[in-house]
Amino acid sequence: MNTLVQSYGPPPGPLAVRIKEPSMGLFYWVVTRLGTQEYAGEAKVEASDHPYPTHEAAMQAGVACMKALKTQAPASL
């Protein structure tokens, strides 16, 4: 009998944190999953819902989120 394995979310690939500054002095973090093939782009996984006052504060929050996402990732089959 054949069984199908369901996968959720974007395809596997390394996570990255990006910092965006849409307005002067307002920093947002975005966690993206990099594509596993050369032509594949990045897929947004999570993003901050409020601005941070400094680039460093946004980076620390984004890295904390990325670490939490990595611990929640299901084990590979």
PDB file with SEQRES, HELIX, SHEET and CRYST1 records, atoms N, CA, C and O in Angstrom:
SEQRES   1 A   77  MET ASN THR LEU VAL GLN SER TYR GLY PRO PRO PRO GLY          
SEQRES   2 A   77  PRO LEU ALA VAL ARG ILE LYS GLU PRO SER MET GLY LEU          
SEQRES   3 A   77  PHE TYR TRP VAL VAL THR ARG LEU GLY THR GLN GLU TYR          
SEQRES   4 A   77  ALA GLY GLU ALA LYS VAL GLU ALA SER ASP HIS PRO TYR          
SEQRES   5 A   77  PRO THR HIS GLU ALA ALA MET GLN ALA GLY VAL ALA CYS          
SEQRES   6 A   77  MET LYS ALA LEU LYS THR GLN ALA PRO ALA SER LEU              
HELIX    1 AA1 HIS A   55  GLN A   72  1                                  18    
SHEET    1 AA1 3 LEU A  15  SER A  23  0                                        
SHEET    2 AA1 3 LEU A  26  LEU A  34 -1                                        
SHEET    3 AA1 3 GLU A  42  ALA A  47 -1                                        
CRYST1    1.000    1.000    1.000  90.00  90.00  90.00 P 1           1          
ATOM      1  N   MET A   1       0.836  -1.172   0.000  1.00  0.00           N  
ATOM      2  CA  MET A   1       0.000   0.000   0.000  1.00  0.00           C  
ATOM      3  C   MET A   1       0.886   1.242   0.000  1.00  0.00           C  
ATOM      4  O   MET A   1       1.880   1.307   0.724  1.00  0.00           O  
ATOM      5  N   ASN A   2       0.520   2.213  -0.810  1.00  0.00           N  
ATOM      6  CA  ASN A   2       1.254   3.480  -0.868  1.00  0.00           C  
ATOM      7  C   ASN A   2       0.734   4.432   0.198  1.00  0.00           C  
ATOM      8  O   ASN A   2      -0.468   4.498   0.457  1.00  0.00           O  
ATOM      9  N   THR A   3       1.642   5.158   0.804  1.00  0.00           N  
ATOM     10  CA  THR A   3       1.237   6.190   1.755  1.00  0.00           C  
ATOM     11  C   THR A   3       1.810   7.515   1.300  1.00  0.00           C  
ATOM     12  O   THR A   3       2.915   7.570   0.760  1.00  0.00           O  
ATOM     13  N   LEU A   4       1.073   8.566   1.516  1.00  0.00           N  
ATOM     14  CA  LEU A   4       1.520   9.903   1.163  1.00  0.00           C  
ATOM     15  C   LEU A   4       1.944  10.629   2.432  1.00  0.00           C  
ATOM     16  O   LEU A   4       1.292  10.522   3.470  1.00  0.00           O  
ATOM     17  N   VAL A   5       3.025  11.355   2.336  1.00  0.00           N  
ATOM     18  CA  VAL A   5       3.494  12.164   3.452  1.00  0.00           C  
ATOM     19  C   VAL A   5       3.125  13.602   3.163  1.00  0.00           C  
ATOM     20  O   VAL A   5       3.533  14.155   2.141  1.00  0.00           O  
ATOM     21  N   GLN A   6       2.348  14.223   4.060  1.00  0.00           N  
ATOM     22  CA  GLN A   6       1.977  15.617   3.865  1.00  0.00           C  
ATOM     23  C   GLN A   6       3.107  16.511   4.333  1.00  0.00           C  
ATOM     24  O   GLN A   6       3.757  16.235   5.341  1.00  0.00           O  
ATOM     25  N   SER A   7       3.330  17.560   3.611  1.00  0.00           N  
ATOM     26  CA  SER A   7       4.302  18.557   4.049  1.00  0.00           C  
ATOM     27  C   SER A   7       3.590  19.893   4.132  1.00  0.00           C  
ATOM     28  O   SER A   7       2.708  20.182   3.323  1.00  0.00           O  
ATOM     29  N   TYR A   8       3.959  20.690   5.083  1.00  0.00           N  
ATOM     30  CA  TYR A   8       3.349  21.992   5.300  1.00  0.00           C  
ATOM     31  C   TYR A   8       4.397  23.070   5.151  1.00  0.00           C  
ATOM     32  O   TYR A   8       5.572  22.858   5.449  1.00  0.00           O  
ATOM     33  N   GLY A   9       3.962  24.234   4.687  1.00  0.00           N  
ATOM     34  CA  GLY A   9       4.869  25.362   4.564  1.00  0.00           C  
ATOM     35  C   GLY A   9       5.701  25.292   3.314  1.00  0.00           C  
ATOM     36  O   GLY A   9       5.505  24.415   2.473  1.00  0.00           O  
ATOM     37  N   PRO A  10       6.637  26.222   3.188  1.00  0.00           N  
ATOM     38  CA  PRO A  10       7.485  26.260   2.002  1.00  0.00           C  
ATOM     39  C   PRO A  10       8.453  25.085   1.983  1.00  0.00           C  
ATOM     40  O   PRO A  10       8.696  24.468   3.021  1.00  0.00           O  
ATOM     41  N   PRO A  11       9.004  24.772   0.828  1.00  0.00           N  
ATOM     42  CA  PRO A  11       9.936  23.654   0.748  1.00  0.00           C  
ATOM     43  C   PRO A  11      11.145  23.871   1.653  1.00  0.00           C  
ATOM     44  O   PRO A  11      11.481  25.008   1.986  1.00  0.00           O  
ATOM     45  N   PRO A  12      11.796  22.776   2.051  1.00  0.00           N  
ATOM     46  CA  PRO A  12      12.934  22.918   2.967  1.00  0.00           C  
ATOM     47  C   PRO A  12      14.049  23.761   2.366  1.00  0.00           C  
ATOM     48  O   PRO A  12      14.273  23.758   1.156  1.00  0.00           O  
ATOM     49  N   GLY A  13      14.718  24.457   3.211  1.00  0.00           N  
ATOM     50  CA  GLY A  13      15.833  25.305   2.812  1.00  0.00           C  
ATOM     51  C   GLY A  13      16.289  26.071   4.034  1.00  0.00           C  
ATOM     52  O   GLY A  13      15.579  26.105   5.039  1.00  0.00           O  
ATOM     53  N   PRO A  14      17.449  26.681   3.972  1.00  0.00           N  
ATOM     54  CA  PRO A  14      17.950  27.422   5.129  1.00  0.00           C  
ATOM     55  C   PRO A  14      17.130  28.671   5.406  1.00  0.00           C  
ATOM     56  O   PRO A  14      16.596  29.298   4.491  1.00  0.00           O  
ATOM     57  N   LEU A  15      17.041  29.020   6.680  1.00  0.00           N  
ATOM     58  CA  LEU A  15      16.339  30.227   7.101  1.00  0.00           C  
ATOM     59  C   LEU A  15      17.309  31.402   7.156  1.00  0.00           C  
ATOM     60  O   LEU A  15      18.504  31.225   7.393  1.00  0.00           O  
ATOM     61  N   ALA A  16      16.783  32.592   6.936  1.00  0.00           N  
ATOM     62  CA  ALA A  16      17.588  33.812   7.020  1.00  0.00           C  
ATOM     63  C   ALA A  16      16.748  34.909   7.649  1.00  0.00           C  
ATOM     64  O   ALA A  16      15.522  34.896   7.544  1.00  0.00           O  
ATOM     65  N   VAL A  17      17.404  35.857   8.302  1.00  0.00           N  
ATOM     66  CA  VAL A  17      16.729  37.020   8.868  1.00  0.00           C  
ATOM     67  C   VAL A  17      17.116  38.243   8.049  1.00  0.00           C  
ATOM     68  O   VAL A  17      18.295  38.493   7.801  1.00  0.00           O  
ATOM     69  N   ARG A  18      16.120  38.990   7.641  1.00  0.00           N  
ATOM     70  CA  ARG A  18      16.342  40.239   6.905  1.00  0.00           C  
ATOM     71  C   ARG A  18      15.765  41.377   7.739  1.00  0.00           C  
ATOM     72  O   ARG A  18      14.741  41.203   8.400  1.00  0.00           O  
ATOM     73  N   ILE A  19      16.401  42.517   7.713  1.00  0.00           N  
ATOM     74  CA  ILE A  19      15.903  43.697   8.398  1.00  0.00           C  
ATOM     75  C   ILE A  19      15.494  44.717   7.346  1.00  0.00           C  
ATOM     76  O   ILE A  19      16.248  45.022   6.422  1.00  0.00           O  
ATOM     77  N   LYS A  20      14.276  45.237   7.508  1.00  0.00           N  
ATOM     78  CA  LYS A  20      13.770  46.246   6.581  1.00  0.00           C  
ATOM     79  C   LYS A  20      13.513  47.538   7.353  1.00  0.00           C  
ATOM     80  O   LYS A  20      13.113  47.513   8.518  1.00  0.00           O  
ATOM     81  N   GLU A  21      13.749  48.669   6.682  1.00  0.00           N  
ATOM     82  CA  GLU A  21      13.521  49.984   7.276  1.00  0.00           C  
ATOM     83  C   GLU A  21      12.658  50.801   6.312  1.00  0.00           C  
ATOM     84  O   GLU A  21      13.174  51.629   5.561  1.00  0.00           O  
ATOM     85  N   PRO A  22      11.324  50.561   6.336  1.00  0.00           N  
ATOM     86  CA  PRO A  22      10.460  51.267   5.399  1.00  0.00           C  
ATOM     87  C   PRO A  22      10.351  52.763   5.681  1.00  0.00           C  
ATOM     88  O   PRO A  22      10.107  53.552   4.768  1.00  0.00           O  
ATOM     89  N   SER A  23      10.530  53.151   6.932  1.00  0.00           N  
ATOM     90  CA  SER A  23      10.544  54.561   7.321  1.00  0.00           C  
ATOM     91  C   SER A  23      11.775  54.797   8.174  1.00  0.00           C  
ATOM     92  O   SER A  23      12.220  53.898   8.888  1.00  0.00           O  
ATOM     93  N   MET A  24      12.321  55.981   8.107  1.00  0.00           N  
ATOM     94  CA  MET A  24      13.534  56.310   8.845  1.00  0.00           C  
ATOM     95  C   MET A  24      13.362  56.000  10.340  1.00  0.00           C  
ATOM     96  O   MET A  24      12.473  56.544  10.995  1.00  0.00           O  
ATOM     97  N   GLY A  25      14.227  55.116  10.871  1.00  0.00           N  
ATOM     98  CA  GLY A  25      14.215  54.803  12.291  1.00  0.00           C  
ATOM     99  C   GLY A  25      13.225  53.747  12.728  1.00  0.00           C  
ATOM    100  O   GLY A  25      13.112  53.482  13.924  1.00  0.00           O  
ATOM    101  N   LEU A  26      12.496  53.128  11.796  1.00  0.00           N  
ATOM    102  CA  LEU A  26      11.557  52.056  12.118  1.00  0.00           C  
ATOM    103  C   LEU A  26      12.025  50.776  11.433  1.00  0.00           C  
ATOM    104  O   LEU A  26      12.001  50.670  10.207  1.00  0.00           O  
ATOM    105  N   PHE A  27      12.448  49.811  12.240  1.00  0.00           N  
ATOM    106  CA  PHE A  27      13.045  48.586  11.714  1.00  0.00           C  
ATOM    107  C   PHE A  27      12.125  47.386  11.952  1.00  0.00           C  
ATOM    108  O   PHE A  27      11.578  47.215  13.042  1.00  0.00           O  
ATOM    109  N   TYR A  28      11.967  46.573  10.932  1.00  0.00           N  
ATOM    110  CA  TYR A  28      11.168  45.354  11.009  1.00  0.00           C  
ATOM    111  C   TYR A  28      12.042  44.169  10.620  1.00  0.00           C  
ATOM    112  O   TYR A  28      12.910  44.297   9.757  1.00  0.00           O  
ATOM    113  N   TRP A  29      11.821  43.017  11.249  1.00  0.00           N  
ATOM    114  CA  TRP A  29      12.549  41.809  10.859  1.00  0.00           C  
ATOM    115  C   TRP A  29      11.627  40.918  10.043  1.00  0.00           C  
ATOM    116  O   TRP A  29      10.409  40.930  10.222  1.00  0.00           O  
ATOM    117  N   VAL A  30      12.221  40.153   9.153  1.00  0.00           N  
ATOM    118  CA  VAL A  30      11.499  39.178   8.336  1.00  0.00           C  
ATOM    119  C   VAL A  30      12.348  37.910   8.288  1.00  0.00           C  
ATOM    120  O   VAL A  30      13.526  37.958   7.935  1.00  0.00           O  
ATOM    121  N   VAL A  31      11.744  36.777   8.645  1.00  0.00           N  
ATOM    122  CA  VAL A  31      12.428  35.486   8.517  1.00  0.00           C  
ATOM    123  C   VAL A  31      11.992  34.896   7.185  1.00  0.00           C  
ATOM    124  O   VAL A  31      10.798  34.769   6.913  1.00  0.00           O  
ATOM    125  N   THR A  32      12.962  34.536   6.359  1.00  0.00           N  
ATOM    126  CA  THR A  32      12.677  33.945   5.058  1.00  0.00           C  
ATOM    127  C   THR A  32      13.319  32.574   4.960  1.00  0.00           C  
ATOM    128  O   THR A  32      14.289  32.266   5.652  1.00  0.00           O  
ATOM    129  N   ARG A  33      12.756  31.768   4.091  1.00  0.00           N  
ATOM    130  CA  ARG A  33      13.331  30.458   3.795  1.00  0.00           C  
ATOM    131  C   ARG A  33      13.890  30.551   2.389  1.00  0.00           C  
ATOM    132  O   ARG A  33      13.171  30.864   1.440  1.00  0.00           O  
ATOM    133  N   LEU A  34      15.180  30.276   2.266  1.00  0.00           N  
ATOM    134  CA  LEU A  34      15.842  30.353   0.973  1.00  0.00           C  
ATOM    135  C   LEU A  34      15.470  29.151   0.125  1.00  0.00           C  
ATOM    136  O   LEU A  34      15.328  28.042   0.639  1.00  0.00           O  
ATOM    137  N   GLY A  35      15.313  29.367  -1.169  1.00  0.00           N  
ATOM    138  CA  GLY A  35      15.006  28.273  -2.078  1.00  0.00           C  
ATOM    139  C   GLY A  35      16.167  27.297  -2.172  1.00  0.00           C  
ATOM    140  O   GLY A  35      17.325  27.683  -2.017  1.00  0.00           O  
ATOM    141  N   THR A  36      15.857  26.039  -2.424  1.00  0.00           N  
ATOM    142  CA  THR A  36      16.906  25.023  -2.496  1.00  0.00           C  
ATOM    143  C   THR A  36      17.503  24.914  -3.893  1.00  0.00           C  
ATOM    144  O   THR A  36      18.518  24.244  -4.082  1.00  0.00           O  
ATOM    145  N   GLN A  37      16.878  25.568  -4.879  1.00  0.00           N  
ATOM    146  CA  GLN A  37      17.411  25.538  -6.239  1.00  0.00           C  
ATOM    147  C   GLN A  37      17.843  26.944  -6.628  1.00  0.00           C  
ATOM    148  O   GLN A  37      17.331  27.928  -6.092  1.00  0.00           O  
ATOM    149  N   GLU A  38      18.767  27.035  -7.541  1.00  0.00           N  
ATOM    150  CA  GLU A  38      19.353  28.327  -7.919  1.00  0.00           C  
ATOM    151  C   GLU A  38      18.324  29.363  -8.336  1.00  0.00           C  
ATOM    152  O   GLU A  38      18.442  30.530  -7.960  1.00  0.00           O  
ATOM    153  N   TYR A  39      17.329  28.970  -9.096  1.00  0.00           N  
ATOM    154  CA  TYR A  39      16.356  29.922  -9.617  1.00  0.00           C  
ATOM    155  C   TYR A  39      15.243  30.236  -8.621  1.00  0.00           C  
ATOM    156  O   TYR A  39      14.451  31.148  -8.855  1.00  0.00           O  
ATOM    157  N   ALA A  40      15.169  29.505  -7.527  1.00  0.00           N  
ATOM    158  CA  ALA A  40      14.121  29.740  -6.537  1.00  0.00           C  
ATOM    159  C   ALA A  40      14.470  30.962  -5.687  1.00  0.00           C  
ATOM    160  O   ALA A  40      15.632  31.184  -5.348  1.00  0.00           O  
ATOM    161  N   GLY A  41      13.481  31.727  -5.358  1.00  0.00           N  
ATOM    162  CA  GLY A  41      13.693  32.917  -4.534  1.00  0.00           C  
ATOM    163  C   GLY A  41      13.528  32.588  -3.062  1.00  0.00           C  
ATOM    164  O   GLY A  41      13.729  31.451  -2.634  1.00  0.00           O  
ATOM    165  N   GLU A  42      13.162  33.595  -2.306  1.00  0.00           N  
ATOM    166  CA  GLU A  42      12.939  33.436  -0.878  1.00  0.00           C  
ATOM    167  C   GLU A  42      11.444  33.430  -0.604  1.00  0.00           C  
ATOM    168  O   GLU A  42      10.672  34.075  -1.314  1.00  0.00           O  
ATOM    169  N   ALA A  43      11.039  32.699   0.430  1.00  0.00           N  
ATOM    170  CA  ALA A  43       9.642  32.679   0.850  1.00  0.00           C  
ATOM    171  C   ALA A  43       9.560  33.234   2.268  1.00  0.00           C  
ATOM    172  O   ALA A  43      10.293  32.795   3.154  1.00  0.00           O  
ATOM    173  N   LYS A  44       8.669  34.200   2.482  1.00  0.00           N  
ATOM    174  CA  LYS A  44       8.492  34.775   3.816  1.00  0.00           C  
ATOM    175  C   LYS A  44       7.889  33.724   4.731  1.00  0.00           C  
ATOM    176  O   LYS A  44       6.907  33.073   4.375  1.00  0.00           O  
ATOM    177  N   VAL A  45       8.482  33.556   5.919  1.00  0.00           N  
ATOM    178  CA  VAL A  45       7.998  32.592   6.902  1.00  0.00           C  
ATOM    179  C   VAL A  45       7.306  33.315   8.050  1.00  0.00           C  
ATOM    180  O   VAL A  45       6.182  32.963   8.410  1.00  0.00           O  
ATOM    181  N   GLU A  46       7.946  34.303   8.621  1.00  0.00           N  
ATOM    182  CA  GLU A  46       7.407  35.118   9.720  1.00  0.00           C  
ATOM    183  C   GLU A  46       7.926  36.542   9.575  1.00  0.00           C  
ATOM    184  O   GLU A  46       8.936  36.780   8.914  1.00  0.00           O  
ATOM    185  N   ALA A  47       7.227  37.481  10.197  1.00  0.00           N  
ATOM    186  CA  ALA A  47       7.675  38.878  10.177  1.00  0.00           C  
ATOM    187  C   ALA A  47       7.179  39.582  11.428  1.00  0.00           C  
ATOM    188  O   ALA A  47       6.169  39.191  12.014  1.00  0.00           O  
ATOM    189  N   SER A  48       7.895  40.620  11.831  1.00  0.00           N  
ATOM    190  CA  SER A  48       7.477  41.383  13.004  1.00  0.00           C  
ATOM    191  C   SER A  48       6.207  42.150  12.682  1.00  0.00           C  
ATOM    192  O   SER A  48       5.991  42.579  11.549  1.00  0.00           O  
ATOM    193  N   ASP A  49       5.360  42.316  13.714  1.00  0.00           N  
ATOM    194  CA  ASP A  49       4.126  43.057  13.513  1.00  0.00           C  
ATOM    195  C   ASP A  49       4.213  44.476  14.065  1.00  0.00           C  
ATOM    196  O   ASP A  49       3.243  45.232  14.015  1.00  0.00           O  
ATOM    197  N   HIS A  50       5.382  44.829  14.590  1.00  0.00           N  
ATOM    198  CA  HIS A  50       5.593  46.184  15.090  1.00  0.00           C  
ATOM    199  C   HIS A  50       7.052  46.570  14.855  1.00  0.00           C  
ATOM    200  O   HIS A  50       7.917  45.700  14.755  1.00  0.00           O  
ATOM    201  N   PRO A  51       7.324  47.864  14.768  1.00  0.00           N  
ATOM    202  CA  PRO A  51       8.697  48.304  14.498  1.00  0.00           C  
ATOM    203  C   PRO A  51       9.571  48.269  15.742  1.00  0.00           C  
ATOM    204  O   PRO A  51       9.077  48.297  16.870  1.00  0.00           O  
ATOM    205  N   TYR A  52      10.867  48.208  15.516  1.00  0.00           N  
ATOM    206  CA  TYR A  52      11.878  48.272  16.570  1.00  0.00           C  
ATOM    207  C   TYR A  52      12.668  49.558  16.372  1.00  0.00           C  
ATOM    208  O   TYR A  52      12.822  50.020  15.241  1.00  0.00           O  
ATOM    209  N   PRO A  53      13.174  50.149  17.466  1.00  0.00           N  
ATOM    210  CA  PRO A  53      13.834  51.446  17.361  1.00  0.00           C  
ATOM    211  C   PRO A  53      15.234  51.405  16.752  1.00  0.00           C  
ATOM    212  O   PRO A  53      15.740  52.427  16.289  1.00  0.00           O  
ATOM    213  N   THR A  54      15.866  50.217  16.752  1.00  0.00           N  
ATOM    214  CA  THR A  54      17.207  50.105  16.187  1.00  0.00           C  
ATOM    215  C   THR A  54      17.319  48.850  15.323  1.00  0.00           C  
ATOM    216  O   THR A  54      16.546  47.902  15.462  1.00  0.00           O  
ATOM    217  N   HIS A  55      18.290  48.874  14.443  1.00  0.00           N  
ATOM    218  CA  HIS A  55      18.581  47.717  13.603  1.00  0.00           C  
ATOM    219  C   HIS A  55      18.938  46.518  14.478  1.00  0.00           C  
ATOM    220  O   HIS A  55      18.481  45.403  14.226  1.00  0.00           O  
ATOM    221  N   GLU A  56      19.750  46.750  15.500  1.00  0.00           N  
ATOM    222  CA  GLU A  56      20.209  45.677  16.382  1.00  0.00           C  
ATOM    223  C   GLU A  56      19.058  45.026  17.134  1.00  0.00           C  
ATOM    224  O   GLU A  56      19.021  43.803  17.268  1.00  0.00           O  
ATOM    225  N   ALA A  57      18.114  45.833  17.628  1.00  0.00           N  
ATOM    226  CA  ALA A  57      16.957  45.287  18.350  1.00  0.00           C  
ATOM    227  C   ALA A  57      16.104  44.425  17.433  1.00  0.00           C  
ATOM    228  O   ALA A  57      15.632  43.362  17.837  1.00  0.00           O  
ATOM    229  N   ALA A  58      15.903  44.877  16.203  1.00  0.00           N  
ATOM    230  CA  ALA A  58      15.132  44.092  15.240  1.00  0.00           C  
ATOM    231  C   ALA A  58      15.861  42.794  14.901  1.00  0.00           C  
ATOM    232  O   ALA A  58      15.232  41.743  14.782  1.00  0.00           O  
ATOM    233  N   MET A  59      17.178  42.860  14.745  1.00  0.00           N  
ATOM    234  CA  MET A  59      17.957  41.663  14.424  1.00  0.00           C  
ATOM    235  C   MET A  59      17.879  40.647  15.558  1.00  0.00           C  
ATOM    236  O   MET A  59      17.711  39.454  15.306  1.00  0.00           O  
ATOM    237  N   GLN A  60      17.998  41.101  16.799  1.00  0.00           N  
ATOM    238  CA  GLN A  60      17.920  40.179  17.942  1.00  0.00           C  
ATOM    239  C   GLN A  60      16.563  39.492  17.995  1.00  0.00           C  
ATOM    240  O   GLN A  60      16.493  38.286  18.231  1.00  0.00           O  
ATOM    241  N   ALA A  61      15.494  40.234  17.780  1.00  0.00           N  
ATOM    242  CA  ALA A  61      14.156  39.645  17.792  1.00  0.00           C  
ATOM    243  C   ALA A  61      13.970  38.668  16.630  1.00  0.00           C  
ATOM    244  O   ALA A  61      13.382  37.600  16.801  1.00  0.00           O  
ATOM    245  N   GLY A  62      14.465  39.030  15.463  1.00  0.00           N  
ATOM    246  CA  GLY A  62      14.366  38.146  14.296  1.00  0.00           C  
ATOM    247  C   GLY A  62      15.143  36.859  14.480  1.00  0.00           C  
ATOM    248  O   GLY A  62      14.665  35.788  14.106  1.00  0.00           O  
ATOM    249  N   VAL A  63      16.327  36.947  15.047  1.00  0.00           N  
ATOM    250  CA  VAL A  63      17.144  35.753  15.291  1.00  0.00           C  
ATOM    251  C   VAL A  63      16.460  34.858  16.319  1.00  0.00           C  
ATOM    252  O   VAL A  63      16.479  33.635  16.178  1.00  0.00           O  
ATOM    253  N   ALA A  64      15.856  35.446  17.351  1.00  0.00           N  
ATOM    254  CA  ALA A  64      15.132  34.656  18.350  1.00  0.00           C  
ATOM    255  C   ALA A  64      13.972  33.910  17.703  1.00  0.00           C  
ATOM    256  O   ALA A  64      13.733  32.743  18.015  1.00  0.00           O  
ATOM    257  N   CYS A  65      13.253  34.570  16.810  1.00  0.00           N  
ATOM    258  CA  CYS A  65      12.158  33.917  16.100  1.00  0.00           C  
ATOM    259  C   CYS A  65      12.682  32.787  15.222  1.00  0.00           C  
ATOM    260  O   CYS A  65      12.100  31.703  15.188  1.00  0.00           O  
ATOM    261  N   MET A  66      13.776  33.038  14.515  1.00  0.00           N  
ATOM    262  CA  MET A  66      14.357  32.016  13.643  1.00  0.00           C  
ATOM    263  C   MET A  66      14.766  30.787  14.452  1.00  0.00           C  
ATOM    264  O   MET A  66      14.529  29.658  14.021  1.00  0.00           O  
ATOM    265  N   LYS A  67      15.376  30.992  15.612  1.00  0.00           N  
ATOM    266  CA  LYS A  67      15.774  29.867  16.463  1.00  0.00           C  
ATOM    267  C   LYS A  67      14.553  29.084  16.929  1.00  0.00           C  
ATOM    268  O   LYS A  67      14.581  27.854  16.965  1.00  0.00           O  
ATOM    269  N   ALA A  68      13.481  29.791  17.285  1.00  0.00           N  
ATOM    270  CA  ALA A  68      12.251  29.114  17.707  1.00  0.00           C  
ATOM    271  C   ALA A  68      11.664  28.294  16.564  1.00  0.00           C  
ATOM    272  O   ALA A  68      11.183  27.183  16.784  1.00  0.00           O  
ATOM    273  N   LEU A  69      11.699  28.830  15.350  1.00  0.00           N  
ATOM    274  CA  LEU A  69      11.183  28.096  14.195  1.00  0.00           C  
ATOM    275  C   LEU A  69      12.002  26.836  13.939  1.00  0.00           C  
ATOM    276  O   LEU A  69      11.450  25.795  13.582  1.00  0.00           O  
ATOM    277  N   LYS A  70      13.316  26.927  14.119  1.00  0.00           N  
ATOM    278  CA  LYS A  70      14.168  25.766  13.890  1.00  0.00           C  
ATOM    279  C   LYS A  70      13.891  24.656  14.898  1.00  0.00           C  
ATOM    280  O   LYS A  70      13.981  23.476  14.558  1.00  0.00           O  
ATOM    281  N   THR A  71      13.555  25.022  16.132  1.00  0.00           N  
ATOM    282  CA  THR A  71      13.271  23.992  17.140  1.00  0.00           C  
ATOM    283  C   THR A  71      11.916  23.366  16.919  1.00  0.00           C  
ATOM    284  O   THR A  71      11.677  22.252  17.385  1.00  0.00           O  
ATOM    285  N   GLN A  72      11.007  24.051  16.214  1.00  0.00           N  
ATOM    286  CA  GLN A  72       9.668  23.525  15.932  1.00  0.00           C  
ATOM    287  C   GLN A  72       9.636  22.677  14.673  1.00  0.00           C  
ATOM    288  O   GLN A  72       8.656  21.974  14.429  1.00  0.00           O  
ATOM    289  N   ALA A  73      10.693  22.730  13.868  1.00  0.00           N  
ATOM    290  CA  ALA A  73      10.712  22.019  12.587  1.00  0.00           C  
ATOM    291  C   ALA A  73      10.631  20.517  12.821  1.00  0.00           C  
ATOM    292  O   ALA A  73      11.340  19.984  13.675  1.00  0.00           O  
ATOM    293  N   PRO A  74       9.764  19.821  12.062  1.00  0.00           N  
ATOM    294  CA  PRO A  74       9.670  18.365  12.205  1.00  0.00           C  
ATOM    295  C   PRO A  74      10.947  17.684  11.734  1.00  0.00           C  
ATOM    296  O   PRO A  74      11.651  18.197  10.864  1.00  0.00           O  
ATOM    297  N   ALA A  75      11.232  16.556  12.299  1.00  0.00           N  
ATOM    298  CA  ALA A  75      12.424  15.786  11.918  1.00  0.00           C  
ATOM    299  C   ALA A  75      12.287  15.283  10.496  1.00  0.00           C  
ATOM    300  O   ALA A  75      11.190  14.920  10.071  1.00  0.00           O  
ATOM    301  N   SER A  76      13.366  15.256   9.765  1.00  0.00           N  
ATOM    302  CA  SER A  76      13.360  14.763   8.377  1.00  0.00           C  
ATOM    303  C   SER A  76      13.172  13.252   8.377  1.00  0.00           C  
ATOM    304  O   SER A  76      13.644  12.541   9.265  1.00  0.00           O  
ATOM    305  N   LEU A  77      12.468  12.790   7.352  1.00  0.00           N  
ATOM    306  CA  LEU A  77      12.255  11.349   7.210  1.00  0.00           C  
ATOM    307  C   LEU A  77      13.375  10.719   6.449  1.00  0.00           C  
ATOM    308  O   LEU A  77      13.368   9.507   6.230  1.00  0.00           O  
TER     309      LEU A  77                                                      
END                                                                             
